[in-house]
């Protein structure tokens, strides 16, 4: 039976790189893949999945009203060699779209690999991530580290001066220029690791 996978991590952990490598692995073996990416993430152009190390591939862009199940079903009818569906920035999926991914697994018998973050810069969960964590068959963590060396699990948003932000809309597309992955402790202390005061840091440990 095909399964739904959720690969999750903090920001800038290499999720898109892993997705593109997974797609390449299928294609290297003569199998086609379907790639989806949210329309809202247009940093490198709509319908593009681009990794920080320069890998890039075209994908189908979706918005909140897009039916991923019907799209996949139609494309599969035209191409029976499609063997896997991959979704980048999966936190932007709606509850209904996560449900559609389960239909792809259960009724089209295609594995679905999704990649995203769990929470925003206020430590609040994204809708897509909530239901992926609930409904996915497999949960896989892609690990990255905080500046202190501990595992990073939080996503701190910073302004142009590199200072932590605590107010703003949930969605603000960006990479290293806007977000820093930190451990929970340094997220709470609002310590970015870029400018540390040794005296204050020692007192807070």
SULHU-V221819 format. One record per helix or strand of 2 or more residues. SS is the DSSP state (2 for helix, 1 for strand). FROM is the first residue (numbers start at 1). TO is the last residue. If there is no record, write none. Layout:
SS_FROM_TO ; SS_FROM_TO
This chain:
1_4_8 ; 2_15_28 ; 1_32_38 ; 1_48_50 ; 1_56_58 ; 1_60_62 ; 2_68_78 ; 1_82_87 ; 2_90_92 ; 2_95_107 ; 1_111_116 ; 2_127_135 ; 1_138_141 ; 1_154_158 ; 1_179_182 ; 2_184_188 ; 2_198_204
